[in-house]
Amino acid sequence: MELTQGHPLKQLFFFALPLVFGTVFQQLYSFVDTVLVGRFLGTDALGAVGVTYSLHFLIMGFVQGLCVGFGIVLAQGFGAKDREGLRRFFWNGVYLCAGISLLLAAGTILLTKPLLRLIQTPEELLPLAAAYVQIFFLGLPATVLYNYSANALRAVGDSQRPFYFLLLSSIVNIALDCLFIVPLHGGVAGAAWATVLSQLLSGVLNSLWYFFRTGVMERGGPRPAPSLACMGRLCAVGLPMGLEYSVSAIGAVVMQGGINTLGKTAVAAQTAGEKIRQMFTLPMESVGMAMATYTGQNCGAGRMDRIRAGIRWGLLLQYVYCGVAWLVIFLLKAPLTTLVLGESVSPVAQGAIQYLTLISPLFFLHGSLMILRNTLQGLGKSLLAIISGIGELVGRSLGGLAAAQLASFALICLTNPLAWGLGAVYCLGMTCWILNKSKEFSI
């Protein structure tokens, strides 16, 4: 799909639609994990899964950002119709991903328990939390394979196949959840293994399609040798984006420490509310990923005039969706909480409902951040985009520390919106500055 011509709204909408559906299904199997864990293993197990989220976000965010950055370099090559350069960059991305995934897997497995203790994980939740997150870290090569292959396909304009393969892997994940958690009594470890295996499946399918069906890879030709120049270009875009996600996630780690000081009831309530929140906000991130590819292709083709229009239409898409999401949560927050926990009157359930009530009207901050940050990334301004992660770090850190000091669950509910708002204000300023420098148009 060429994103360098046609109406920006139409192009963004139809390119983003498979990404949104893919994200929904990806989050669906995470949501099923939560439901099965909460229903069959109890609130302690649910709390243990929630405790690991910030560490999971820290590492997986780096992987996701790194692979999105690599994909932007591929999209720029595709937009410039440089097929040989695209091929060289793709293979050098493969070499980098293999090395980085192995190093990350080894390092994170060794540091799991020290990190969980650093964020003041309640001692009764520590064994379950460690068992859960270590399996995710062991499966990091599968996660990297999925993210890189999916972004490679999106870079050449194919957002449909990653969706189809993710849909298939979501169904497999749900089936494995039901098998590992209930009849096989695999506990939280069973839920983790189900996710790792399903990601491996979708990564393999994405890779096979890229090699044999996109037409961008030469059949039977020699594989390009590792190139320091290509790796340097990939790292110049990918590493800052990975670090941006990780810097933002450090704030989530600090926030999780604040939640943990409030006790396991607050941990379980925030976990349930956050899982429901993610079901509604992750589609906004998919629209952001579409914006990054759209910007990358148009930047590579020299079509800077289309980027400003893309920002406007992208923001409109986000705001319409945010209004719908808020209305759905307003009407269904109690049934959704009951679905996760199997109850609606316990302190955990009431905390989850409070979390959704306070955070959902502020979704527009998240939507704005996703469009503006991904525009910077698509323009190749990863070093500028990384500072938005610092804004999120500050927001989450301040919110988490204040909540711990004041023992306030309401402050925990508002911490993510504070982070989104600080990041969005910065990205808006940087985007205006960069686009105003263009002689072709102003913003």
Residue pairs with C-beta under 8 A, 6 or more apart in sequence:
1 11
1 14
1 15
1 157
1 158
1 159
2 157
2 297
3 11
3 15
3 79
3 157
3 293
3 294
3 297
3 298
4 79
4 297
4 298
4 301
4 303
4 306
8 294
8 306
8 309
8 310
8 312
8 313
9 313
9 316
9 317
11 294
12 287
12 290
12 291
12 294
12 310
12 313
12 314
12 317
13 317
15 157
15 159
15 290
15 293
15 294
16 159
16 286
16 287
16 289
16 290
16 317
17 159
18 159
18 160
18 162
18 163
18 164
19 154
19 159
19 162
19 163
19 286
19 287
19 289
19 290
20 283
20 286
20 287
21 163
21 167
22 162
22 163
22 166
22 167
22 286
23 282
23 283
23 285
23 286
24 279
24 282
24 283
25 163
25 166
25 167
25 170
26 166
26 170
26 282
27 278
27 279
27 282
28 170
28 174
28 279
29 170
29 173
29 174
29 177
29 194
29 195
29 198
30 195
30 275
30 278
31 275
31 276
31 279
31 340
32 173
32 174
32 177
33 49
33 177
33 191
33 194
33 195
34 46
34 49
34 271
34 272
34 275
34 340
35 339
35 340
36 177
36 178
36 181
36 182
36 191
37 45
37 46
37 49
37 181
37 188
37 191
38 45
38 46
38 272
38 340
38 341
38 342
39 341
39 342
40 181
40 182
41 181
41 187
41 188
43 264
43 268
43 341
43 348
44 124
44 125
44 128
44 264
44 268
45 128
45 187
45 188
46 268
46 271
46 272
46 341
47 122
47 125
47 264
47 267
47 268
47 271
48 125
48 128
48 129
48 132
48 188
49 128
49 129
49 132
49 188
49 191
49 271
50 267
50 268
50 270
50 271
50 272
50 274
51 116
51 119
51 121
51 122
51 125
51 129
51 256
51 260
51 267
51 271
52 116
52 129
52 132
52 133
52 136
53 252
53 256
53 271
53 274
54 119
54 249
54 252
54 253
54 255
54 256
55 112
55 115
55 116
55 119
55 133
55 253
56 133
56 136
57 249
57 252
58 246
58 249
58 250
58 252
58 253
59 104
59 108
59 137
59 140
59 246
60 136
60 143
61 242
61 245
61 246
61 248
61 249
62 104
62 242
62 243
62 245
62 246
62 249
63 101
63 104
63 140
63 143
63 144
63 147
63 242
64 147
64 242
64 245
65 238
65 241
65 242
65 243
65 244
65 245
65 246
66 97
66 100
66 147
66 238
66 239
66 241
66 242
67 97
67 144
67 147
67 148
67 150
67 151
67 238
68 147
68 151
68 238
68 241
68 289
68 292
68 377
69 234
69 237
69 238
69 239
69 240
69 241
69 242
69 377
69 382
70 89
70 93
70 96
70 97
70 148
70 151
70 152
70 234
70 237
70 238
71 148
71 151
71 152
71 154
71 155
71 292
71 293
71 296
72 155
72 237
72 241
72 292
72 293
72 296
72 377
72 378
72 380
73 89
73 93
73 233
73 234
73 237
73 238
74 86
74 89
74 90
74 93
74 151
74 152
74 155
74 156
75 154
75 155
75 156
75 292
75 293
75 296
75 297
75 300
75 378
76 296
76 297
76 299
76 300
76 380
77 83
77 85
77 86
77 89
77 155
77 300
78 86
78 155
78 156
78 157
78 216
78 297
78 300
79 296
79 297
79 298
79 299
79 300
79 301
80 300
80 301
83 216
86 156
86 216
87 216
87 217
87 218
87 224
88 224
88 227
88 230
89 230
89 233
89 234
90 152
90 216
90 217
91 223
91 224
92 224
92 226
92 227
92 230
92 231
92 234
93 148
93 152
93 234
94 148
95 226
95 231
96 231
96 234
96 235
96 238
97 144
97 145
97 148
98 141
100 144
101 140
101 141
101 143
101 144
101 145
102 141
104 137
104 140
105 137
105 138
105 139
105 140
105 141
108 137
108 140
109 134
109 137
109 138
112 130
112 133
112 134
112 137
113 126
113 130
116 126
116 129
116 130
116 133
117 126
118 257
119 253
119 256
119 257
119 260
120 257
120 260
120 261
121 129
121 260
122 260
122 263
122 264
122 267
124 264
125 264
125 267
128 187
128 188
131 187
131 188
131 189
131 192
132 188
132 189
132 191
132 192
133 192
135 189
135 192
135 193
135 196
136 143
136 192
136 195
136 196
138 196
139 192
139 195
139 196
139 199
139 200
142 196
142 197
142 199
142 200
142 203
143 196
143 199
145 199
145 200
145 203
145 204
145 207
146 199
146 200
146 202
146 203
146 206
147 203
148 203
149 162
149 203
149 206
149 207
149 210
150 162
150 166
150 202
150 203
150 206
152 206
152 210
153 159
153 161
153 162
153 206
153 209
153 210
153 214
154 162
154 289
154 293
155 293
155 296
156 210
156 214
156 216
157 293
157 297
158 209
158 214
159 290
159 293
161 206
161 209
161 213
162 202
162 206
165 201
165 202
165 205
165 206
165 209
166 202
168 201
168 202
168 205
169 198
169 199
169 201
169 202
169 205
170 198
172 197
172 198
172 201
173 194
173 195
173 197
173 198
176 193
176 194
176 197
176 198
177 190
177 191
177 194
179 190
179 194
180 186
180 190
180 191
180 193
180 194
181 187
181 190
181 191
181 194
184 190
186 193
210 216
210 217
211 217
224 230
236 382
237 377
237 380
237 382
238 382
239 382
240 382
240 383
240 385
240 386
241 377
241 382
241 385
241 386
243 386
243 389
244 373
244 382
244 385
244 386
244 388
244 389
245 389
246 389
247 386
247 389
247 390
247 392
247 393
248 388
248 389
248 392
248 393
248 396
248 419
248 423
250 393
250 397
251 392
251 393
251 394
251 395
251 396
251 397
251 400
251 419
252 396
254 393
254 396
254 397
254 400
254 401
255 396
255 397
255 399
255 400
255 403
255 412
255 415
255 416
256 400
257 400
257 404
258 399
258 400
258 401
258 402
258 403
258 404
258 412
258 415
259 266
259 267
259 270
259 400
259 403
259 412
260 267
261 404
261 407
262 403
262 404
262 407
262 409
262 412
265 347
265 348
265 351
266 351
266 409
266 412
268 348
268 351
269 347
269 348
269 349
269 350
269 351
269 352
269 354
269 355
269 409
270 351
270 352
270 355
270 409
270 412
272 337
272 340
272 341
272 348
272 349
272 351
272 352
272 355
273 337
273 351
273 352
273 353
273 354
273 355
273 356
273 359
273 413
274 355
275 340
276 329
276 333
276 336
276 337
276 340
276 352
276 356
277 355
277 356
277 359
277 360
277 416
280 325
280 328
280 329
280 360
280 363
281 325
281 363
281 366
283 321
284 318
284 321
284 322
284 363
284 366
284 367
284 370
285 370
287 314
287 317
287 318
287 321
287 367
287 370
287 371
288 369
288 370
288 371
288 373
288 374
289 374
290 314
291 310
291 311
291 314
291 370
291 371
291 374
291 375
291 378
292 374
292 375
292 377
292 378
293 378
294 310
294 378
295 307
295 310
295 374
295 375
295 377
295 378
295 379
296 378
296 380
298 304
298 306
298 307
298 310
298 378
299 307
299 378
299 379
299 380
304 438
304 440
304 441
305 440
305 441
307 375
307 378
307 379
307 435
308 435
308 441
308 443
310 375
311 371
311 372
311 375
311 431
311 443
314 371
314 375
315 367
315 368
315 371
318 364
318 367
318 368
318 370
318 371
319 364
319 367
321 367
322 363
322 364
322 367
325 360
325 363
326 360
326 361
326 363
329 336
329 356
329 360
330 360
333 353
333 356
333 357
333 360
334 344
334 353
336 356
337 344
337 349
337 352
337 353
337 356
338 344
338 349
340 352
341 348
341 349
341 352
343 349
344 353
351 409
354 409
354 410
354 413
355 409
355 412
355 413
357 413
358 410
358 413
358 414
359 413
359 414
359 416
359 417
362 414
362 417
362 420
362 421
365 417
365 420
365 421
365 424
366 416
366 417
366 420
368 420
368 424
368 428
369 388
369 420
369 423
369 424
369 427
372 424
372 427
372 428
372 430
372 431
373 385
373 388
373 423
373 427
375 427
375 431
376 382
376 384
376 385
376 388
376 427
376 430
376 431
376 434
377 385
379 434
381 430
381 434
384 430
384 434
385 427
385 430
387 426
387 430
388 423
388 424
388 426
388 427
388 430
389 423
391 419
391 422
391 423
391 425
391 426
392 419
392 420
392 422
392 423
393 419
394 419
394 422
395 415
395 416
395 418
395 419
395 420
395 421
395 422
395 423
396 415
396 416
396 418
396 419
398 415
398 418
399 411
399 412
399 414
399 415
399 416
399 418
399 419
400 412
400 415
402 408
402 411
403 409
403 411
403 412
403 415
431 443
432 443
435 441
435 442
435 443
436 442
436 443
